[in-house]
Amino acid sequence: MAVPKKKVSRRRGRTRRAGNFVLSLPGIVECPQCHKMKLAHRVCKSCGYYDGKQVVAVEADAE
């Protein structure tokens, strides 16, 4: 069984672990109902639709 001969320093260990830490952008897609940008697989904040059905009642903003 392989056993490390010396203790791995904090810098070396943390540097090795930091190579796997990758941030990814959230999946932003266009809403098929109102054509505004929304997060994928979530209810649209502006119209309240998800998967072609209205899930949340959203009040119209007075503009």
N, CA, C and O atoms as a MOPAC input file, in Angstrom:
PM7 MOZYME 1SCF
protein

 N      0.84100 1    -1.17600 1     0.00000 1
 C      0.00000 1     0.00000 1     0.00000 1
 C      0.88500 1     1.23800 1     0.00000 1
 O      1.82800 1     1.32800 1     0.78600 1
 N      0.58600 1     2.19400 1    -0.87800 1
 C      1.39000 1     3.40400 1    -0.98300 1
 C      1.05900 1     4.35500 1     0.15700 1
 O     -0.10800 1     4.64700 1     0.42200 1
 N      2.10400 1     4.83400 1     0.82700 1
 C      1.95300 1     5.76500 1     1.92900 1
 C      2.84900 1     6.96900 1     1.65600 1
 O      4.01100 1     6.78900 1     1.29200 1
 N      2.33800 1     8.20700 1     1.82300 1
 C      3.18700 1     9.37600 1     1.59900 1
 C      4.37300 1     9.38400 1     2.55500 1
 O      4.23600 1     9.08100 1     3.74000 1
 N      5.54500 1     9.73700 1     2.01700 1
 C      6.74800 1     9.75600 1     2.83800 1
 C      6.80200 1    11.00200 1     3.71600 1
 O      7.28400 1    10.94600 1     4.84700 1
 N      6.30900 1    12.12600 1     3.19900 1
 C      6.33200 1    13.37800 1     3.95700 1
 C      4.93500 1    14.00200 1     3.96000 1
 O      4.07800 1    13.67000 1     3.14200 1
 N      4.74400 1    14.90900 1     4.89900 1
 C      3.47700 1    15.64700 1     4.98400 1
 C      3.38200 1    16.62300 1     3.80800 1
 O      4.35600 1    17.29100 1     3.46000 1
 N      2.19700 1    16.69200 1     3.20700 1
 C      1.97400 1    17.63500 1     2.11400 1
 C      1.67000 1    18.99700 1     2.71700 1
 O      0.81300 1    19.11600 1     3.59200 1
 N      2.37600 1    20.02900 1     2.24700 1
 C      2.18800 1    21.37300 1     2.79100 1
 C      0.79400 1    21.90200 1     2.45200 1
 O      0.14200 1    21.41300 1     1.53000 1
 N      0.34900 1    22.90300 1     3.20600 1
 C     -0.96600 1    23.49500 1     2.97200 1
 C     -1.04700 1    24.08300 1     1.57300 1
 O     -2.05300 1    23.91800 1     0.88300 1
 N     -0.00600 1    24.75700 1     1.15800 1
 C     -0.00600 1    25.39300 1    -0.15600 1
 C     -0.16000 1    24.35900 1    -1.27400 1
 O     -0.96200 1    24.54800 1    -2.18800 1
 N      0.58800 1    23.29800 1    -1.20400 1
 C      0.53600 1    22.27600 1    -2.26300 1
 C     -0.83900 1    21.59200 1    -2.29000 1
 O     -1.40300 1    21.37600 1    -3.36200 1
 N     -1.36700 1    21.25700 1    -1.12400 1
 C     -2.66700 1    20.58900 1    -1.06200 1
 C     -3.80000 1    21.48700 1    -1.53500 1
 O     -4.67100 1    21.05200 1    -2.28700 1
 N     -3.78600 1    22.74900 1    -1.09000 1
 C     -4.83900 1    23.68200 1    -1.48700 1
 C     -4.73900 1    24.04300 1    -2.96100 1
 O     -5.76000 1    24.24200 1    -3.61900 1
 N     -3.52500 1    24.13000 1    -3.48400 1
 C     -3.34900 1    24.41500 1    -4.90900 1
 C     -3.90700 1    23.27400 1    -5.74500 1
 O     -4.54100 1    23.51500 1    -6.77200 1
 N     -3.68100 1    22.03700 1    -5.32100 1
 C     -4.19800 1    20.88500 1    -6.04100 1
 C     -5.72800 1    20.87200 1    -6.02500 1
 O     -6.35800 1    20.59000 1    -7.04500 1
 N     -6.32000 1    21.17400 1    -4.87600 1
 C     -7.77400 1    21.18300 1    -4.77100 1
 C     -8.40400 1    22.33600 1    -5.53200 1
 O     -9.51800 1    22.20700 1    -6.03800 1
 N     -7.70500 1    23.46300 1    -5.61800 1
 C     -8.25200 1    24.64900 1    -6.27800 1
 C     -8.40800 1    24.44100 1    -7.78000 1
 O     -9.19700 1    25.14400 1    -8.41100 1
 N     -7.68300 1    23.50200 1    -8.36600 1
 C     -7.78300 1    23.24800 1    -9.80200 1
 C     -9.12300 1    22.68900 1   -10.21000 1
 O     -9.50000 1    22.80600 1   -11.37600 1
 N     -9.86500 1    22.08200 1    -9.28800 1
 C    -11.16300 1    21.49200 1    -9.59500 1
 C    -12.30900 1    22.46000 1    -9.38000 1
 O    -13.44600 1    22.16500 1    -9.74800 1
 N    -12.02400 1    23.62800 1    -8.78000 1
 C    -13.06800 1    24.59700 1    -8.46100 1
 C    -13.32700 1    25.46700 1    -9.67600 1
 O    -12.53000 1    26.35100 1    -9.98900 1
 N    -14.45000 1    25.22000 1   -10.37400 1
 C    -14.77800 1    25.97100 1   -11.57700 1
 C    -16.19500 1    26.49800 1   -11.43200 1
 O    -17.11900 1    25.73700 1   -11.14300 1
 N    -16.37000 1    27.79900 1   -11.63400 1
 C    -17.69800 1    28.38600 1   -11.60800 1
 C    -18.27000 1    28.36900 1   -13.01400 1
 O    -17.55700 1    28.63800 1   -13.98000 1
 N    -19.54200 1    28.05600 1   -13.13300 1
 C    -20.17000 1    28.04300 1   -14.43800 1
 C    -21.30000 1    29.07900 1   -14.46500 1
 O    -21.86500 1    29.42100 1   -13.42600 1
 N    -21.61300 1    29.56300 1   -15.64500 1
 C    -22.67500 1    30.53800 1   -15.79500 1
 C    -24.03100 1    29.84800 1   -15.66500 1
 O    -24.17800 1    28.70000 1   -16.08300 1
 N    -25.02500 1    30.53300 1   -15.08900 1
 C    -26.34200 1    29.92200 1   -14.99700 1
 C    -26.97600 1    29.80400 1   -16.37200 1
 O    -26.70700 1    30.61600 1   -17.25800 1
 N    -27.82200 1    28.78900 1   -16.55200 1
 C    -28.49000 1    28.58200 1   -17.83200 1
 C    -29.59400 1    29.60200 1   -18.02000 1
 O    -30.66400 1    29.47000 1   -17.42500 1
 N    -29.35400 1    30.62000 1   -18.84200 1
 C    -30.34600 1    31.65300 1   -19.09400 1
 C    -30.91700 1    31.43300 1   -20.49500 1
 O    -30.17500 1    31.35900 1   -21.47500 1
 N    -32.24100 1    31.33100 1   -20.57400 1
 C    -32.92000 1    31.08200 1   -21.84800 1
 C    -34.04400 1    32.09700 1   -22.03100 1
 O    -34.41100 1    32.80800 1   -21.09500 1
 N    -34.58100 1    32.15400 1   -23.23400 1
 C    -35.68100 1    33.06000 1   -23.53700 1
 C    -37.00700 1    32.38600 1   -23.21100 1
 O    -37.21800 1    31.22100 1   -23.54900 1
 N    -37.89300 1    33.11900 1   -22.55800 1
 C    -39.22000 1    32.60100 1   -22.22100 1
 C    -40.03600 1    32.48600 1   -23.50400 1
 O    -40.09900 1    33.45300 1   -24.26500 1
 N    -40.66600 1    31.33500 1   -23.77500 1
 C    -41.45400 1    31.19700 1   -25.00300 1
 C    -42.74400 1    32.02000 1   -24.99700 1
 O    -43.30900 1    32.27400 1   -26.06100 1
 N    -43.22100 1    32.44100 1   -23.82600 1
 C    -44.46900 1    33.20900 1   -23.74500 1
 C    -44.22000 1    34.70900 1   -23.93400 1
 O    -44.80500 1    35.32700 1   -24.82400 1
 N    -43.35300 1    35.29700 1   -23.09700 1
 C    -43.16100 1    36.74900 1   -23.11200 1
 C    -41.84900 1    37.16300 1   -23.77000 1
 O    -41.60700 1    38.35400 1   -23.96600 1
 N    -40.99900 1    36.19400 1   -24.11300 1
 C    -39.72200 1    36.41900 1   -24.80200 1
 C    -38.73700 1    37.25600 1   -23.99200 1
 O    -37.91000 1    37.96600 1   -24.56500 1
 N    -38.81700 1    37.17900 1   -22.67100 1
 C    -37.81700 1    37.79900 1   -21.80400 1
 C    -36.88300 1    36.70900 1   -21.30500 1
 O    -37.23700 1    35.53000 1   -21.32500 1
 N    -35.69300 1    37.09500 1   -20.85700 1
 C    -34.71500 1    36.12900 1   -20.39300 1
 C    -35.09700 1    35.62600 1   -18.99700 1
 O    -35.51700 1    36.40100 1   -18.13800 1
 N    -34.94200 1    34.30300 1   -18.78700 1
 C    -35.24800 1    33.68700 1   -17.49700 1
 C    -34.27400 1    32.54700 1   -17.25100 1
 O    -33.58700 1    32.10700 1   -18.17300 1
 N    -34.20800 1    32.06500 1   -16.02100 1
 C    -33.37600 1    30.91500 1   -15.69800 1
 C    -34.05900 1    29.65100 1   -16.22300 1
 O    -35.28000 1    29.51800 1   -16.14800 1
 N    -33.26700 1    28.73700 1   -16.74700 1
 C    -33.80500 1    27.50800 1   -17.31200 1
 C    -34.44300 1    26.63700 1   -16.22400 1
 O    -33.96300 1    26.59900 1   -15.09100 1
 N    -35.51000 1    25.95000 1   -16.57200 1
 C    -36.22900 1    25.02200 1   -15.68400 1
 C    -36.80200 1    25.71900 1   -14.45800 1
 O    -36.88600 1    25.12400 1   -13.38400 1
 N    -37.19500 1    26.98300 1   -14.61800 1
 C    -37.82100 1    27.73100 1   -13.53400 1
 C    -38.97100 1    28.55500 1   -14.09000 1
 O    -39.03600 1    28.81400 1   -15.29200 1
 N    -39.87600 1    28.96400 1   -13.21200 1
 C    -41.01700 1    29.78000 1   -13.61800 1
 C    -40.51200 1    31.15600 1   -14.03300 1
 O    -39.61600 1    31.70900 1   -13.39500 1
 N    -41.08400 1    31.71000 1   -15.09800 1
 C    -40.71200 1    33.04100 1   -15.57500 1
 C    -41.21400 1    34.07700 1   -14.57400 1
 O    -42.37300 1    34.02900 1   -14.16200 1
 N    -40.34900 1    35.01500 1   -14.17900 1
 C    -40.72600 1    36.02500 1   -13.19800 1
 C    -41.67100 1    37.06600 1   -13.77700 1
 O    -42.47200 1    37.65200 1   -13.04800 1
 N    -41.58600 1    37.29900 1   -15.07200 1
 C    -42.38500 1    38.37300 1   -15.64900 1
 C    -43.79700 1    37.92000 1   -16.02900 1
 O    -44.73800 1    38.70000 1   -15.88400 1
 N    -43.97500 1    36.68600 1   -16.51100 1
 C    -45.31600 1    36.25700 1   -16.93200 1
 C    -45.89500 1    35.13200 1   -16.06800 1
 O    -47.11000 1    34.93400 1   -16.07900 1
 N    -45.07100 1    34.38900 1   -15.32200 1
 C    -45.57000 1    33.33500 1   -14.44100 1
 C    -45.81900 1    32.00800 1   -15.12600 1
 O    -46.45900 1    31.13500 1   -14.54100 1
 N    -45.33300 1    31.82300 1   -16.35400 1
 C    -45.55000 1    30.57800 1   -17.09900 1
 C    -44.38100 1    29.61500 1   -16.90900 1
 O    -43.23400 1    30.02800 1   -16.74300 1
 N    -44.70000 1    28.32800 1   -16.93700 1
 C    -43.68800 1    27.26500 1   -16.94300 1
 C    -44.24700 1    26.10400 1   -17.73900 1
 O    -45.34600 1    25.62700 1   -17.45500 1
 N    -43.51000 1    25.64800 1   -18.72400 1
 C    -43.89200 1    24.51400 1   -19.56400 1
 C    -45.23500 1    24.74900 1   -20.26100 1
 O    -46.03700 1    23.82600 1   -20.40200 1
 N    -45.47200 1    25.98800 1   -20.69500 1
 C    -46.68900 1    26.31400 1   -21.43400 1
 C    -47.92900 1    26.49400 1   -20.58000 1
 O    -49.01700 1    26.70000 1   -21.11900 1
 N    -47.79700 1    26.42200 1   -19.26300 1
 C    -48.94100 1    26.58400 1   -18.37300 1
 C    -48.66500 1    27.71300 1   -17.39900 1
 O    -47.52900 1    27.89600 1   -16.96200 1
 N    -49.71300 1    28.48300 1   -17.05000 1
 C    -49.52900 1    29.53100 1   -16.07000 1
 C    -49.55100 1    28.91500 1   -14.68100 1
 O    -50.54200 1    28.31300 1   -14.26500 1
 N    -48.44800 1    29.07500 1   -13.97800 1
 C    -48.27700 1    28.45500 1   -12.66700 1
 C    -48.47000 1    29.47400 1   -11.56700 1
 O    -49.04700 1    29.16900 1   -10.52300 1
 N    -47.98600 1    30.68900 1   -11.79800 1
 C    -48.05800 1    31.75000 1   -10.79000 1
 C    -48.81200 1    32.92600 1   -11.38700 1
 O    -48.54300 1    33.34500 1   -12.51300 1
 N    -49.76000 1    33.45500 1   -10.62000 1
 C    -50.47800 1    34.64100 1   -11.07500 1
 C    -49.59000 1    35.85800 1   -10.84600 1
 O    -49.18200 1    36.12600 1    -9.71600 1
 N    -49.28900 1    36.59500 1   -11.91600 1
 C    -48.42200 1    37.77500 1   -11.81100 1
 C    -49.25700 1    39.00000 1   -12.14900 1
 O    -49.95700 1    39.03300 1   -13.16100 1
 N    -49.17000 1    40.02200 1   -11.27100 1
 C    -49.90500 1    41.26600 1   -11.51100 1
 C    -49.18400 1    42.06800 1   -12.58900 1
 O    -47.95400 1    42.06900 1   -12.64400 1
 N    -49.94000 1    42.74700 1   -13.44100 1
 C    -49.34600 1    43.58300 1   -14.48500 1
 C    -48.77600 1    44.83900 1   -13.85700 1
 O    -49.43000 1    45.48900 1   -13.04000 1
 N    -47.54300 1    45.18100 1   -14.24500 1
 C    -46.90100 1    46.39700 1   -13.72100 1
 C    -47.46600 1    47.61200 1   -14.43600 1
 O    -47.64200 1    47.59300 1   -15.65500 1
 N    -47.75100 1    48.66300 1   -13.68900 1
 C    -48.21600 1    49.90700 1   -14.27900 1
 C    -47.02400 1    50.68500 1   -14.79200 1
 O    -46.19500 1    51.16200 1   -14.01700 1
 N    -46.94500 1    50.80600 1   -16.09900 1
 C    -45.79700 1    51.50300 1   -16.70400 1
 C    -46.21800 1    52.82200 1   -17.29400 1
 O    -45.38800 1    53.54500 1   -17.84500 1

